């Protein structure tokens, strides 16, 4: 995986963490009716980094250059 792809992945994961923090803040200050939105936002944002650690593309896992060998 090249440096640009790693940077894009890092930016996506950091954005997910910031959205999760926003969801927790919304959950904490929201009333009973709108607290659901904060919970859904938090869970959705935390599922992305968890999924990106579990489901790693094969090219990234083996340290390949990204070009298929024939």
N, C-alpha and C positions, 0 to 999 in steps of 0.2 A: 504494500500500500504506500503510495507516495505521500509526500508531506502535505500537499493540498487536500487530499482526501482525509488525512488524519485531522487537519485543521477544521474541515467542514464537520466531521463527526464530533469533534470536541465542542464546536459552537452549538451544534444541535443538542448535545447533552447538557451543556451549561444553560441553554435556553429552557430546556425541560425543568431543570432545577429551579430556575427563577420563576417559571410558571407554577411550579409546585408551591413555592413560598407564597406567591400571590394567592393561590387557592387556599392555603392554610390561613392566611390573613383574612380572606373573604369569609371563610368558615367561622373564624373566631369572632368577627364583628357583625356578622349577618344575623338577622332575625331568624326565627324558626322556619318561616316560609322560604327564605332564600339560602339557607344553610346547605341545602342539597347541591346547589351550584358549586359551592366551594369544595365540597367533598368530591364531586365528580371531576372537577378541575384538578384537584390534588392527585386523585387516583390515576387519572389519565396521564398526567405529566410524569408520575413516577413509574408508570408501566413502560414508557419509552426507553429510559436508560436501562431498566432491568432487561427488557427485551433485546436491546442492542448489545448487552454483555452476553446474553445466552445464545442468540442467533447471529454468529459471526460468519460473514461470507467466506467461502472456501479459499478464495484468493488471498484474503487478508489473514486467514488463519495459518496458511503455510508460508507466508512471507514472500509470496510470488510477486513478480513485477506487474501483474495485471494483464499481461499479454498471453493468450493461449499458446501452448507449444504444440506443434504439429508433428 
